[in-house]
Amino acid sequence: MTKKLTSKSVLIMAMAFIAGGIAWFSAQHYKVESKHVAQENKVYAVALNHLREEIKQLNLTSVNHQIHKNTRLDSASMNERDKVAIYELTLLDVSQADIRHISDGQKSKIKAVEKQNLIQKLKADVHTGPLFEHGWSMKFIQKTREGELLSAITITQDDMLQAPAGDRHNVI
């Protein structure tokens, strides 16, 4: 016995086929998205472990030592809850007397250039990108050789997303 297909039954079968296709495509999209999220989480975990190890090594080998021709690392720390890494440095060739002779405007310009230099260095490090993408910031505190605060520069995700100063375009 064969049943005659009515237009109503054809319409119901077509709707069922379409609904099944939508469900299948949605499941495929979810699988791809889940793989992407899992990969992002893996990259973040690697970057976080790298930062932990870097902080540990700096504290074992570099704290209270000259790390550059005129710079001593005083401390390196991280706070995972607040998602911040903090580096405290002393500029050995800069005294409080040297700073008194520099205008506030000039100090602001020097700080802005220093911030851009730090951003460039952080962008060049493959391990920092995933940290900033997950809301981390890095704070660099610089002091004079007498221990007076010279600058405190914080680099955030927003800073890392900005184009370098030379790459900005004016809109007409």
PAKE-173070 format. One record per residue (C-alpha): residue number from 0; x negated, y negated, z. Coordinates in nm, 4 decimals. Each point is the difference from the previous one (the first is absolute). Last residue first. Layout:
! PAKE-173070
> num px py pz
> NUM X Y Z
...
***
This chain:
! PAKE-173070
> num px py pz
> 171 -3.9769 -6.4813 0.6891
> 170 -0.0877 0.2852 0.2323
> 169 -0.3541 -0.0015 0.1264
> 168 -0.1859 0.3262 -0.0091
> 167 -0.1875 0.1579 0.2877
> 166 -0.2923 0.2262 -0.0863
> 165 -0.2789 -0.2190 0.1419
> 164 0.1482 0.0039 0.3521
> 163 0.0267 0.3785 0.0003
> 162 0.3542 0.1307 -0.0503
> 161 0.1991 0.0507 0.3169
> 160 0.1001 0.3530 0.1009
> 159 -0.2885 0.0431 0.2455
> 158 0.0945 -0.3193 0.1835
> 157 0.3611 0.1217 0.0316
> 156 -0.1223 0.3311 0.1452
> 155 -0.1858 -0.1932 0.2669
> 154 -0.3538 -0.1315 0.0540
> 153 -0.0526 -0.1794 0.3301
> 152 -0.2830 -0.2494 0.0372
> 151 -0.1058 -0.1175 0.3442
> 150 -0.2646 -0.2694 -0.0194
> 149 -0.2881 -0.1577 0.1928
> 148 0.0888 0.1049 0.3526
> 147 -0.2829 -0.0847 0.2392
> 146 -0.2347 0.2852 0.0929
> 145 -0.3242 -0.1992 0.0170
> 144 -0.1152 0.1532 -0.3313
> 143 0.3199 -0.1350 -0.1539
> 142 0.2994 0.2287 -0.0251
> 141 0.1853 0.1706 -0.2837
> 140 0.3221 0.1963 0.0416
> 139 0.1064 0.2129 -0.2960
> 138 0.3523 0.1375 0.0199
> 137 0.1285 0.2745 -0.2241
> 136 0.3673 0.0617 -0.0709
> 135 0.1990 0.3182 -0.0485
> 134 0.3537 0.0075 -0.1390
> 133 0.0054 0.3318 -0.1853
> 132 -0.1119 -0.1497 -0.3320
> 131 -0.2870 -0.1641 0.1937
> 130 -0.1208 0.3422 0.1111
> 129 0.0419 0.1487 -0.3484
> 128 -0.2212 -0.2741 -0.1468
> 127 -0.2762 0.0309 0.2613
> 126 -0.1476 0.3348 -0.1020
> 125 -0.0866 -0.0872 -0.3598
> 124 -0.2280 -0.2852 0.1140
> 123 -0.0256 -0.2646 -0.2748
> 122 0.3177 -0.1706 0.1229
> 121 -0.1581 -0.0312 0.3460
> 120 -0.3102 -0.1689 -0.1408
> 119 0.2081 -0.2423 -0.2079
> 118 0.2222 -0.0809 0.3004
> 117 -0.3067 -0.0659 0.2167
> 116 -0.1433 -0.2397 -0.2585
> 115 0.3355 -0.1797 -0.0269
> 114 0.0105 -0.0385 0.3793
> 113 -0.3551 -0.1378 0.0043
> 112 0.0926 -0.2555 -0.2664
> 111 0.3044 -0.1084 0.2025
> 110 -0.2089 -0.0218 0.3204
> 109 -0.2603 -0.2180 -0.1719
> 108 0.2731 -0.2296 -0.1343
> 107 0.1641 -0.0282 0.3421
> 106 -0.3357 -0.0820 0.1622
> 105 -0.0569 -0.2704 -0.2640
> 104 0.3332 -0.1581 0.0864
> 103 -0.0743 0.0203 0.3727
> 102 -0.3259 -0.1861 -0.0583
> 101 -0.3344 0.1726 0.0585
> 100 -0.2555 -0.1580 0.2352
> 99 0.1438 0.1644 0.3120
> 98 -0.0478 0.3436 -0.1580
> 97 -0.3789 -0.0151 0.0016
> 96 0.0001 -0.0918 0.3710
> 95 0.2120 0.3090 0.0745
> 94 -0.2732 0.2069 -0.1575
> 93 -0.0042 0.2004 -0.3233
> 92 -0.2979 0.2234 -0.0861
> 91 0.1135 0.3006 0.2014
> 90 0.3519 0.0089 -0.1401
> 89 0.1716 0.2213 0.2569
> 88 0.2622 0.2486 -0.1124
> 87 0.3209 0.1483 0.1369
> 86 0.1827 0.2470 -0.2269
> 85 0.3631 0.0828 0.0651
> 84 0.2105 0.2628 -0.1771
> 83 0.3767 -0.0467 0.0241
> 82 0.2988 0.2314 -0.0368
> 81 0.1781 -0.1149 0.3185
> 80 0.0442 0.3591 0.1211
> 79 -0.3256 0.1095 -0.1611
> 78 -0.2095 -0.2572 0.1838
> 77 -0.3502 -0.0028 -0.1420
> 76 -0.3385 -0.1031 0.1322
> 75 -0.3394 -0.1270 -0.1073
> 74 -0.2181 -0.2010 0.2342
> 73 -0.2957 -0.2372 0.0179
> 72 -0.1326 0.0486 -0.3530
> 71 -0.2991 -0.2309 -0.0466
> 70 -0.0350 -0.2204 -0.3061
> 69 -0.2904 -0.2029 -0.1407
> 68 -0.1799 0.2373 -0.2384
> 67 0.2810 0.2527 0.0208
> 66 0.0958 0.2763 0.2423
> 65 -0.1997 -0.1279 0.2994
> 64 0.0747 0.2321 0.2877
> 63 0.2270 -0.0387 0.3016
> 62 0.2461 0.2472 -0.1549
> 61 -0.1598 0.1782 -0.2967
> 60 -0.0613 0.3680 0.0722
> 59 0.2605 0.1570 0.2257
> 58 0.2612 -0.2769 -0.0178
> 57 -0.0396 -0.0270 -0.3757
> 56 0.0301 0.3778 -0.0321
> 55 0.3262 0.0125 0.1982
> 54 0.1469 -0.2945 -0.1909
> 53 -0.0925 0.1649 -0.3322
> 52 0.1419 0.3353 0.1123
> 51 0.3334 -0.1534 0.0974
> 50 0.0051 -0.2013 -0.3241
> 49 -0.0676 0.3151 -0.2071
> 48 0.2750 0.1859 0.1873
> 47 0.2415 -0.2808 -0.0852
> 46 -0.1035 0.0057 -0.3665
> 45 0.0415 0.3793 -0.0208
> 44 0.3419 -0.0218 0.1695
> 43 0.1045 -0.2765 -0.2412
> 42 -0.1031 0.2098 -0.3023
> 41 0.1984 0.2960 0.1388
> 40 0.3040 -0.2188 0.0661
> 39 -0.0132 -0.1336 -0.3565
> 38 -0.0234 0.3566 -0.1355
> 37 0.3008 0.1101 0.2091
> 36 0.1953 -0.3039 -0.1201
> 35 -0.0828 0.0848 -0.3643
> 34 0.0933 0.3669 0.0476
> 33 0.3312 -0.1045 0.1594
> 32 0.0727 -0.2350 -0.2914
> 31 -0.0650 0.2779 -0.2522
> 30 0.2222 0.2421 0.1932
> 29 0.2719 -0.2637 0.0447
> 28 -0.0020 -0.0742 -0.3745
> 27 0.0403 0.3709 -0.0761
> 26 0.2893 0.0290 0.2466
> 25 0.1700 -0.3025 -0.1533
> 24 -0.0413 0.1475 -0.3486
> 23 0.1617 0.3269 0.1132
> 22 0.2892 -0.1772 0.1757
> 21 0.0648 -0.2159 -0.3063
> 20 -0.0036 0.3051 -0.2226
> 19 0.2419 0.1851 0.2276
> 18 0.2378 -0.2976 0.0009
> 17 -0.0179 -0.0165 -0.3816
> 16 0.0713 0.3723 -0.0334
> 15 0.2905 -0.0200 0.2463
> 14 0.1407 -0.2981 -0.1910
> 13 -0.0270 0.1904 -0.3290
> 12 0.1694 0.3063 0.1515
> 11 0.2856 -0.2152 0.1350
> 10 0.0425 -0.1722 -0.3383
> 9 0.0058 0.3327 -0.1806
> 8 0.2626 0.1279 0.2472
> 7 0.2186 -0.3067 -0.0596
> 6 -0.0399 0.0194 -0.3780
> 5 0.1335 0.3504 0.0179
> 4 -0.2040 0.3071 -0.0606
> 3 0.2166 0.2946 -0.1032
> 2 -0.0508 0.2933 0.2185
> 1 -0.1289 0.3196 -0.1357
> 0 0.1363 0.3347 0.0926
***
